[in-house]
């Protein structure tokens, strides 16, 4: 039986990169801003690139804020947030001083780098992850595996039980989270070659 994967289109994100990656895996997702299609989907992917405050406003303006809360909190549909999509799951962000969904007990802060010669913000390129707990999202992923990152903000004050992976960029920060049916990666699986494909495959099979 085929499953339906909805990629949420709220006007901010690398939707087509995610779509192509899934399509090449013989999964045919639907890119949509239709609340009903999101509620009907078996799995949801919330990508995103850009400004936290503007993203939350776009979601509310398009009538997607309430439908995503219903899908995730009431219907318990598995959701994968990518980059900004993961950040939107937190309580709030310094970027725009905006509130997020509050699904994950954390806040989003800008990198506070001291050694600006060796660590450039935004963090751009490949970096490793260290696994904090076992997870079906990380099947066949190992400590030290590399993923592609592109971001200036990251999680802070994250609940220990929600931490899935951490990454070091001058200092350690949370690079993936999991709470019940809610998953998030600060890195971009769609740009992370074989390991990224594995993340998507694991999520589809959850």
C-alpha atoms as an extended CHARMM CRD file, in Angstrom:
* protein
*
       206  EXT
         1         1  UNK       CA              0.0000000000        0.0000000000        0.0000000000  PROA      1               0.0000000000
         2         2  UNK       CA              1.4260000000        3.3730000000       -0.9930000000  PROA      2               0.0000000000
         3         3  UNK       CA              1.6190000000        6.1620000000        1.5440000000  PROA      3               0.0000000000
         4         4  UNK       CA              1.0160000000        9.8560000000        1.0380000000  PROA      4               0.0000000000
         5         5  UNK       CA              3.7650000000       12.3110000000        1.9250000000  PROA      5               0.0000000000
         6         6  UNK       CA              2.8690000000       16.0100000000        2.0400000000  PROA      6               0.0000000000
         7         7  UNK       CA              5.6530000000       18.5780000000        1.6500000000  PROA      7               0.0000000000
         8         8  UNK       CA              4.3330000000       21.7730000000        3.2130000000  PROA      8               0.0000000000
         9         9  UNK       CA              4.5930000000       24.7660000000        0.8830000000  PROA      9               0.0000000000
        10        10  UNK       CA              4.3740000000       28.0110000000        2.8410000000  PROA      10              0.0000000000
        11        11  UNK       CA              6.4620000000       30.0790000000        0.4720000000  PROA      11              0.0000000000
        12        12  UNK       CA              9.8370000000       29.5340000000        2.1700000000  PROA      12              0.0000000000
        13        13  UNK       CA             11.8840000000       26.4620000000        1.4750000000  PROA      13              0.0000000000
        14        14  UNK       CA             13.8480000000       24.1610000000       -0.7580000000  PROA      14              0.0000000000
        15        15  UNK       CA             10.7250000000       22.2520000000       -1.7020000000  PROA      15              0.0000000000
        16        16  UNK       CA             11.8520000000       20.9740000000       -5.0670000000  PROA      16              0.0000000000
        17        17  UNK       CA             15.1320000000       19.5480000000       -3.7710000000  PROA      17              0.0000000000
        18        18  UNK       CA             13.1840000000       17.5430000000       -1.2000000000  PROA      18              0.0000000000
        19        19  UNK       CA             10.6020000000       16.5270000000       -3.8080000000  PROA      19              0.0000000000
        20        20  UNK       CA             13.2700000000       15.3150000000       -6.2670000000  PROA      20              0.0000000000
        21        21  UNK       CA             15.0860000000       13.3260000000       -3.6180000000  PROA      21              0.0000000000
        22        22  UNK       CA             11.8910000000       11.5240000000       -2.5890000000  PROA      22              0.0000000000
        23        23  UNK       CA             10.7680000000       11.0560000000       -6.2030000000  PROA      23              0.0000000000
        24        24  UNK       CA             14.0980000000        9.3910000000       -7.0030000000  PROA      24              0.0000000000
        25        25  UNK       CA             13.3880000000        7.0060000000       -4.1180000000  PROA      25              0.0000000000
        26        26  UNK       CA             10.1160000000        5.9810000000       -5.8390000000  PROA      26              0.0000000000
        27        27  UNK       CA              8.0730000000        8.0070000000       -3.3740000000  PROA      27              0.0000000000
        28        28  UNK       CA              5.7090000000       10.4900000000       -5.0410000000  PROA      28              0.0000000000
        29        29  UNK       CA              5.0540000000       13.2800000000       -2.5510000000  PROA      29              0.0000000000
        30        30  UNK       CA              2.6250000000       16.1490000000       -2.9500000000  PROA      30              0.0000000000
        31        31  UNK       CA              3.8810000000       19.7110000000       -2.5360000000  PROA      31              0.0000000000
        32        32  UNK       CA              0.9250000000       21.5640000000       -1.0510000000  PROA      32              0.0000000000
        33        33  UNK       CA             -0.3520000000       24.5660000000        0.8530000000  PROA      33              0.0000000000
        34        34  UNK       CA             -3.7880000000       22.9430000000        1.1470000000  PROA      34              0.0000000000
        35        35  UNK       CA             -4.6810000000       22.3000000000        4.7890000000  PROA      35              0.0000000000
        36        36  UNK       CA             -6.9830000000       19.4040000000        3.8820000000  PROA      36              0.0000000000
        37        37  UNK       CA             -4.2510000000       17.5990000000        1.9290000000  PROA      37              0.0000000000
        38        38  UNK       CA             -1.8730000000       18.0050000000        4.8300000000  PROA      38              0.0000000000
        39        39  UNK       CA             -4.4470000000       16.5460000000        7.2280000000  PROA      39              0.0000000000
        40        40  UNK       CA             -5.1060000000       13.6390000000        4.8520000000  PROA      40              0.0000000000
        41        41  UNK       CA             -1.4210000000       12.7630000000        4.3400000000  PROA      41              0.0000000000
        42        42  UNK       CA              0.2210000000        9.8290000000        6.0940000000  PROA      42              0.0000000000
        43        43  UNK       CA              3.5200000000       11.6910000000        6.6370000000  PROA      43              0.0000000000
        44        44  UNK       CA              4.4230000000       15.3880000000        6.6100000000  PROA      44              0.0000000000
        45        45  UNK       CA              7.6840000000       17.1230000000        5.7530000000  PROA      45              0.0000000000
        46        46  UNK       CA              8.1630000000       20.7290000000        6.8440000000  PROA      46              0.0000000000
        47        47  UNK       CA             11.1930000000       22.1610000000        5.0280000000  PROA      47              0.0000000000
        48        48  UNK       CA             12.3210000000       25.7410000000        5.2250000000  PROA      48              0.0000000000
        49        49  UNK       CA             15.0350000000       28.2720000000        4.5040000000  PROA      49              0.0000000000
        50        50  UNK       CA             14.8980000000       31.8630000000        5.6780000000  PROA      50              0.0000000000
        51        51  UNK       CA             13.5720000000       34.0260000000        8.4890000000  PROA      51              0.0000000000
        52        52  UNK       CA             11.8270000000       32.3980000000       11.4750000000  PROA      52              0.0000000000
        53        53  UNK       CA              9.3660000000       35.2160000000       12.1500000000  PROA      53              0.0000000000
        54        54  UNK       CA              8.3530000000       35.5650000000        8.5100000000  PROA      54              0.0000000000
        55        55  UNK       CA              7.9210000000       31.8020000000        8.2030000000  PROA      55              0.0000000000
        56        56  UNK       CA              5.5320000000       31.6310000000       11.1480000000  PROA      56              0.0000000000
        57        57  UNK       CA              3.5480000000       34.5390000000        9.7340000000  PROA      57              0.0000000000
        58        58  UNK       CA              3.3150000000       32.8320000000        6.3380000000  PROA      58              0.0000000000
        59        59  UNK       CA              2.0130000000       29.6620000000        7.9640000000  PROA      59              0.0000000000
        60        60  UNK       CA             -0.6700000000       31.5960000000        9.8160000000  PROA      60              0.0000000000
        61        61  UNK       CA             -1.6050000000       33.7250000000        6.7880000000  PROA      61              0.0000000000
        62        62  UNK       CA             -2.0950000000       30.5720000000        4.7000000000  PROA      62              0.0000000000
        63        63  UNK       CA             -4.2040000000       28.8680000000        7.3460000000  PROA      63              0.0000000000
        64        64  UNK       CA             -1.6070000000       26.1490000000        7.9290000000  PROA      64              0.0000000000
        65        65  UNK       CA             -0.7040000000       26.8430000000       11.5480000000  PROA      65              0.0000000000
        66        66  UNK       CA             -3.8660000000       25.3230000000       13.0200000000  PROA      66              0.0000000000
        67        67  UNK       CA             -3.9810000000       22.4250000000       10.5580000000  PROA      67              0.0000000000
        68        68  UNK       CA             -0.3880000000       21.4510000000       11.3260000000  PROA      68              0.0000000000
        69        69  UNK       CA             -1.1220000000       21.5430000000       15.0450000000  PROA      69              0.0000000000
        70        70  UNK       CA             -4.1170000000       19.2920000000       14.4550000000  PROA      70              0.0000000000
        71        71  UNK       CA             -2.1520000000       16.8880000000       12.2580000000  PROA      71              0.0000000000
        72        72  UNK       CA              0.7860000000       16.6400000000       14.6600000000  PROA      72              0.0000000000
        73        73  UNK       CA             -0.7360000000       16.9760000000       18.1300000000  PROA      73              0.0000000000
        74        74  UNK       CA             -4.1680000000       15.4040000000       17.6530000000  PROA      74              0.0000000000
        75        75  UNK       CA             -3.8340000000       13.0160000000       14.7310000000  PROA      75              0.0000000000
        76        76  UNK       CA             -0.2230000000       12.2030000000       15.6990000000  PROA      76              0.0000000000
        77        77  UNK       CA              1.0050000000       12.1010000000       12.1080000000  PROA      77              0.0000000000
        78        78  UNK       CA              4.7770000000       11.7080000000       11.7640000000  PROA      78              0.0000000000
        79        79  UNK       CA              6.3830000000       14.9870000000       10.7470000000  PROA      79              0.0000000000
        80        80  UNK       CA              9.9700000000       15.7560000000        9.7130000000  PROA      80              0.0000000000
        81        81  UNK       CA             11.1730000000       19.3430000000       10.0080000000  PROA      81              0.0000000000
        82        82  UNK       CA             14.2600000000       20.2740000000        8.0080000000  PROA      82              0.0000000000
        83        83  UNK       CA             16.5270000000       23.2290000000        8.8790000000  PROA      83              0.0000000000
        84        84  UNK       CA             14.1400000000       26.1730000000        9.4460000000  PROA      84              0.0000000000
        85        85  UNK       CA             11.3570000000       23.5930000000        9.5530000000  PROA      85              0.0000000000
        86        86  UNK       CA             12.9660000000       22.0420000000       12.6340000000  PROA      86              0.0000000000
        87        87  UNK       CA             13.4900000000       25.4670000000       14.1960000000  PROA      87              0.0000000000
        88        88  UNK       CA              9.7900000000       26.2930000000       13.7970000000  PROA      88              0.0000000000
        89        89  UNK       CA              8.9940000000       23.3570000000       16.0890000000  PROA      89              0.0000000000
        90        90  UNK       CA             10.6360000000       25.1220000000       19.0460000000  PROA      90              0.0000000000
        91        91  UNK       CA              9.0310000000       27.4820000000       21.5560000000  PROA      91              0.0000000000
        92        92  UNK       CA             10.5110000000       30.6830000000       20.1670000000  PROA      92              0.0000000000
        93        93  UNK       CA             13.4010000000       32.2190000000       18.2400000000  PROA      93              0.0000000000
        94        94  UNK       CA             15.6900000000       35.2040000000       18.5640000000  PROA      94              0.0000000000
        95        95  UNK       CA             15.1340000000       35.7030000000       14.8500000000  PROA      95              0.0000000000
        96        96  UNK       CA             12.1560000000       38.0330000000       14.7400000000  PROA      96              0.0000000000
        97        97  UNK       CA             11.4990000000       37.4530000000       18.4450000000  PROA      97              0.0000000000
        98        98  UNK       CA              8.7140000000       35.1440000000       17.2800000000  PROA      98              0.0000000000
        99        99  UNK       CA              6.9560000000       32.1950000000       18.8770000000  PROA      99              0.0000000000
       100       100  UNK       CA              7.0950000000       28.7900000000       17.1990000000  PROA      100             0.0000000000
       101       101  UNK       CA              4.8190000000       25.7810000000       17.3890000000  PROA      101             0.0000000000
       102       102  UNK       CA              6.1590000000       24.7830000000       20.8000000000  PROA      102             0.0000000000
       103       103  UNK       CA              6.2140000000       21.0830000000       19.9390000000  PROA      103             0.0000000000
       104       104  UNK       CA              9.8150000000       20.8010000000       21.1490000000  PROA      104             0.0000000000
       105       105  UNK       CA             10.8440000000       22.4330000000       24.4220000000  PROA      105             0.0000000000
       106       106  UNK       CA             13.7060000000       24.5760000000       23.1190000000  PROA      106             0.0000000000
       107       107  UNK       CA             14.5210000000       28.0350000000       21.8640000000  PROA      107             0.0000000000
       108       108  UNK       CA             16.3900000000       29.0700000000       18.7250000000  PROA      108             0.0000000000
       109       109  UNK       CA             19.4460000000       31.3200000000       19.0270000000  PROA      109             0.0000000000
       110       110  UNK       CA             22.0890000000       32.6830000000       16.6730000000  PROA      110             0.0000000000
       111       111  UNK       CA             25.5740000000       31.1740000000       16.6540000000  PROA      111             0.0000000000
       112       112  UNK       CA             27.8040000000       32.9870000000       19.1390000000  PROA      112             0.0000000000
       113       113  UNK       CA             31.1990000000       32.2610000000       17.6080000000  PROA      113             0.0000000000
       114       114  UNK       CA             34.4030000000       33.5690000000       19.1840000000  PROA      114             0.0000000000
       115       115  UNK       CA             36.9170000000       32.1890000000       16.6760000000  PROA      115             0.0000000000
       116       116  UNK       CA             35.5400000000       33.8880000000       13.5700000000  PROA      116             0.0000000000
       117       117  UNK       CA             38.6550000000       32.9620000000       11.5690000000  PROA      117             0.0000000000
       118       118  UNK       CA             37.9910000000       29.2220000000       11.6770000000  PROA      118             0.0000000000
       119       119  UNK       CA             34.2040000000       29.2340000000       12.1320000000  PROA      119             0.0000000000
       120       120  UNK       CA             32.1940000000       31.2600000000        9.6350000000  PROA      120             0.0000000000
       121       121  UNK       CA             28.4860000000       31.9770000000       10.1360000000  PROA      121             0.0000000000
       122       122  UNK       CA             26.3460000000       30.7280000000        8.5270000000  PROA      122             0.0000000000
       123       123  UNK       CA             27.7630000000       27.2640000000        9.0500000000  PROA      123             0.0000000000
       124       124  UNK       CA             27.9710000000       26.0220000000        5.4840000000  PROA      124             0.0000000000
       125       125  UNK       CA             29.0480000000       22.5630000000        4.4060000000  PROA      125             0.0000000000
       126       126  UNK       CA             29.6280000000       19.1180000000        5.8490000000  PROA      126             0.0000000000
       127       127  UNK       CA             29.7940000000       18.2790000000        9.5270000000  PROA      127             0.0000000000
       128       128  UNK       CA             29.4360000000       15.1800000000       11.6710000000  PROA      128             0.0000000000
       129       129  UNK       CA             26.7250000000       14.1400000000       14.1120000000  PROA      129             0.0000000000
       130       130  UNK       CA             26.9650000000       12.3510000000       17.4400000000  PROA      130             0.0000000000
       131       131  UNK       CA             23.9550000000       10.2290000000       18.3480000000  PROA      131             0.0000000000
       132       132  UNK       CA             22.2810000000       10.8880000000       21.7080000000  PROA      132             0.0000000000
       133       133  UNK       CA             19.6760000000        8.1110000000       21.7090000000  PROA      133             0.0000000000
       134       134  UNK       CA             18.4540000000        5.2420000000       19.5830000000  PROA      134             0.0000000000
       135       135  UNK       CA             15.8200000000        6.1170000000       17.0200000000  PROA      135             0.0000000000
       136       136  UNK       CA             14.0810000000        4.5850000000       14.0420000000  PROA      136             0.0000000000
       137       137  UNK       CA             15.0030000000        7.7590000000       12.1370000000  PROA      137             0.0000000000
       138       138  UNK       CA             18.6890000000        6.8950000000       12.5770000000  PROA      138             0.0000000000
       139       139  UNK       CA             18.6600000000        3.2430000000       11.5270000000  PROA      139             0.0000000000
       140       140  UNK       CA             21.9840000000        2.5070000000        9.7860000000  PROA      140             0.0000000000
       141       141  UNK       CA             23.2850000000        5.9640000000       10.7330000000  PROA      141             0.0000000000
       142       142  UNK       CA             26.4470000000        5.9040000000       12.8510000000  PROA      142             0.0000000000
       143       143  UNK       CA             28.3280000000        8.3070000000       15.0910000000  PROA      143             0.0000000000
       144       144  UNK       CA             30.5700000000       10.4690000000       12.9470000000  PROA      144             0.0000000000
       145       145  UNK       CA             28.4480000000       10.2780000000        9.8040000000  PROA      145             0.0000000000
       146       146  UNK       CA             28.4820000000       13.5270000000        7.8560000000  PROA      146             0.0000000000
       147       147  UNK       CA             25.5550000000       15.6590000000        6.7460000000  PROA      147             0.0000000000
       148       148  UNK       CA             25.2250000000       18.9720000000        4.9200000000  PROA      148             0.0000000000
       149       149  UNK       CA             24.4540000000       22.0970000000        6.9660000000  PROA      149             0.0000000000
       150       150  UNK       CA             23.5150000000       25.6540000000        6.0450000000  PROA      150             0.0000000000
       151       151  UNK       CA             22.2910000000       27.7920000000        8.9760000000  PROA      151             0.0000000000
       152       152  UNK       CA             23.0120000000       30.7250000000       11.2710000000  PROA      152             0.0000000000
       153       153  UNK       CA             20.6640000000       29.7470000000       14.1160000000  PROA      153             0.0000000000
       154       154  UNK       CA             20.4270000000       26.6070000000       16.2330000000  PROA      154             0.0000000000
       155       155  UNK       CA             18.5520000000       25.0300000000       19.1440000000  PROA      155             0.0000000000
       156       156  UNK       CA             19.3870000000       26.0260000000       22.7180000000  PROA      156             0.0000000000
       157       157  UNK       CA             18.0380000000       24.9650000000       26.1240000000  PROA      157             0.0000000000
       158       158  UNK       CA             16.6450000000       21.8040000000       24.5580000000  PROA      158             0.0000000000
       159       159  UNK       CA             15.0260000000       19.1750000000       26.7670000000  PROA      159             0.0000000000
       160       160  UNK       CA             17.4740000000       16.3160000000       27.1860000000  PROA      160             0.0000000000
       161       161  UNK       CA             14.9030000000       13.6790000000       26.2620000000  PROA      161             0.0000000000
       162       162  UNK       CA             14.2520000000       15.3730000000       22.8950000000  PROA      162             0.0000000000
       163       163  UNK       CA             17.8900000000       15.4760000000       21.7650000000  PROA      163             0.0000000000
       164       164  UNK       CA             18.5760000000       13.0430000000       18.9300000000  PROA      164             0.0000000000
       165       165  UNK       CA             21.9890000000       14.1880000000       17.6530000000  PROA      165             0.0000000000
       166       166  UNK       CA             24.5010000000       16.9060000000       18.4940000000  PROA      166             0.0000000000
       167       167  UNK       CA             27.1090000000       18.5670000000       16.3000000000  PROA      167             0.0000000000
       168       168  UNK       CA             30.2000000000       20.6080000000       17.1130000000  PROA      168             0.0000000000
       169       169  UNK       CA             30.7930000000       23.9810000000       15.4730000000  PROA      169             0.0000000000
       170       170  UNK       CA             33.2360000000       25.6010000000       17.9040000000  PROA      170             0.0000000000
       171       171  UNK       CA             30.7950000000       24.4190000000       20.5410000000  PROA      171             0.0000000000
       172       172  UNK       CA             28.2190000000       21.6420000000       20.7230000000  PROA      172             0.0000000000
       173       173  UNK       CA             24.6160000000       22.2350000000       19.6820000000  PROA      173             0.0000000000
       174       174  UNK       CA             21.5760000000       20.0550000000       18.9860000000  PROA      174             0.0000000000
       175       175  UNK       CA             21.4130000000       19.0590000000       15.3080000000  PROA      175             0.0000000000
       176       176  UNK       CA             18.4070000000       16.6960000000       15.3830000000  PROA      176             0.0000000000
       177       177  UNK       CA             15.4590000000       16.1000000000       17.6900000000  PROA      177             0.0000000000
       178       178  UNK       CA             12.7670000000       13.5020000000       18.2590000000  PROA      178             0.0000000000
       179       179  UNK       CA              9.6600000000       13.5890000000       20.4270000000  PROA      179             0.0000000000
       180       180  UNK       CA              7.0190000000       10.9240000000       19.8160000000  PROA      180             0.0000000000
       181       181  UNK       CA              5.8570000000       11.5050000000       16.1990000000  PROA      181             0.0000000000
       182       182  UNK       CA              7.9000000000       14.7040000000       15.8030000000  PROA      182             0.0000000000
       183       183  UNK       CA             11.3220000000       14.6250000000       14.1340000000  PROA      183             0.0000000000
       184       184  UNK       CA             13.6390000000       17.4350000000       13.1180000000  PROA      184             0.0000000000
       185       185  UNK       CA             17.0470000000       17.7670000000       11.4800000000  PROA      185             0.0000000000
       186       186  UNK       CA             19.0590000000       20.9840000000       11.3950000000  PROA      186             0.0000000000
       187       187  UNK       CA             21.0360000000       19.4610000000        8.5300000000  PROA      187             0.0000000000
       188       188  UNK       CA             19.6440000000       18.9790000000        5.0390000000  PROA      188             0.0000000000
       189       189  UNK       CA             19.0020000000       15.3040000000        4.2000000000  PROA      189             0.0000000000
       190       190  UNK       CA             18.1420000000       16.2820000000        0.6200000000  PROA      190             0.0000000000
       191       191  UNK       CA             21.7490000000       17.5280000000        0.1740000000  PROA      191             0.0000000000
       192       192  UNK       CA             23.4510000000       14.7890000000        2.1840000000  PROA      192             0.0000000000
       193       193  UNK       CA             23.8280000000       12.0510000000       -0.4430000000  PROA      193             0.0000000000
       194       194  UNK       CA             23.5070000000        8.4460000000        0.7630000000  PROA      194             0.0000000000
       195       195  UNK       CA             23.1050000000        9.2890000000        4.4370000000  PROA      195             0.0000000000
       196       196  UNK       CA             20.3740000000       11.7780000000        3.5990000000  PROA      196             0.0000000000
       197       197  UNK       CA             18.5550000000        9.1740000000        1.5310000000  PROA      197             0.0000000000
       198       198  UNK       CA             18.7530000000        6.8410000000        4.5200000000  PROA      198             0.0000000000
       199       199  UNK       CA             17.1430000000        9.4960000000        6.7580000000  PROA      199             0.0000000000
       200       200  UNK       CA             14.2630000000        9.9320000000        4.3120000000  PROA      200             0.0000000000
       201       201  UNK       CA             13.8610000000        6.1630000000        3.8800000000  PROA      201             0.0000000000
       202       202  UNK       CA             13.7480000000        5.6870000000        7.6450000000  PROA      202             0.0000000000
       203       203  UNK       CA             11.1680000000        8.4520000000        8.0360000000  PROA      203             0.0000000000
       204       204  UNK       CA              8.9560000000        6.9960000000        5.3040000000  PROA      204             0.0000000000
       205       205  UNK       CA              9.0740000000        3.6170000000        7.0470000000  PROA      205             0.0000000000
       206       206  UNK       CA              8.1960000000        4.9330000000       10.5180000000  PROA      206             0.0000000000
